Amino acid sequence: MIDILINITLLAFLAITSVAIVRLTNLFATIMLFGIFSLLSAGLFVVMDAPDVAFTEAAVGAGISTVLMLATLALTKGQKKSHEEDYEEKPSRAHRPWLPLAVVGITGAALVYGTWDIPGFGDPDAPAQTHVARYYIENAMPETGVPNIVTAVLASYRGFDTLGEVAVVFTAGVAVLLLIGGKRPKSSTSLKGDGGQDET
Amino acid sequence: MKPNLILHVVSKFLIPLIILFALYVQFHGDFGPGGGFQAGVIFSAALILYALVFGLDAAEKIIPSHLLRILASLGLLIYAGVGVVALLLGANYLDYTVLGSNQIAGQHLGILLVELGVGITVAAVMLIIYFAFAGRGRE
């Protein structure tokens, strides 16, 4: 019972946050709301008994990505163009809200219709639980001696997958270094304006 | 940046605790929630907080960026190396059972090393990305 209440509260906050993100034009406030959105999602994961995922969501979603977006914001303008400016550039006739609204509405209705066939949360007979999950639950402790099954699956049973994930993280770091990481020439002409931005 | 006494004092108090928590998440991941990914991110968050409060140059004095590049590669090498060691000991790639005297000990050692590799790489890459972004803003 208390779970349902917490779920409803968190989902309501999520909805409010997303509406606020769409409506705000101040990018700083938007980034803060993104962080709050991630934190609320992390709370939902905790309610669903997935602390490992909640941990990652809170640390990466609410922490690091917020800082990275703020760092990006510091390099760019802090204000999104208001809607009026947008409309001035394009004739307002080109903007028809009904087609996107219909697409979103129909897709959403189809997804909600799809949820009727989804087995209940935590149902042991759900297709997702009957394949390898039972094997992990029964054998992870005697085979690896690690009480946290998530860690046993992540690092041992699916070790090769995780190696790939680490390689992806490493590749992302290398890509960022290649794109914007290089040492910039030390103020050869001491450009403080826009001209200094495109040297690498 | 103008020095702010409250920020300095509070962050000096918080950063050791964040690093301690990161190490706890790293090495306690076998028993509780957590693991290399989360620990790496938390560890980098501590250093990013330091960089935000004390400036990027001070943070780069603690961990120079060439060291970060070595660490990012080192973590991935540790992970892949554990697999190669298992291969040399006559088992399948990343089969940790042969690393210890019995299966449980081998798995424990393997998971610990692999998670350590994950943590080092994730922490280093997060810092590389942050330094790269924050470094663009200087002058």
Interface residues (C-beta under 8 A of the other chain):
Chain A: P51 D52 A54 F55 T56 A59 V60 G63 I64 V67 L68 A71 T72 A74 L75 E143 T144 G145 V146 P147 N148 V150 T151 A152 L154 A155 S156 G159 F160 T162 L163 E165 V166 A167 V169 F170 A172 G173 V174 V176 L177 I180 G181 S187 S190 K192 G196 Q197
Chain B: V25 G29 D30 F31 G32 P33 G34 G35 F37 Q38 V41 I42 S44 A45 I48 L52 S65 R69 A72 S73 G75 L76 Y79 A80 G83 Y93 L94 Y96 Q103 I104 Q107 H108 G110 I111 V114 E115 G117 V118 T121 V122 A124 V125 M126 I128 I129 Y130 F131 A132 F133 A134 G135 R136 G137 E139
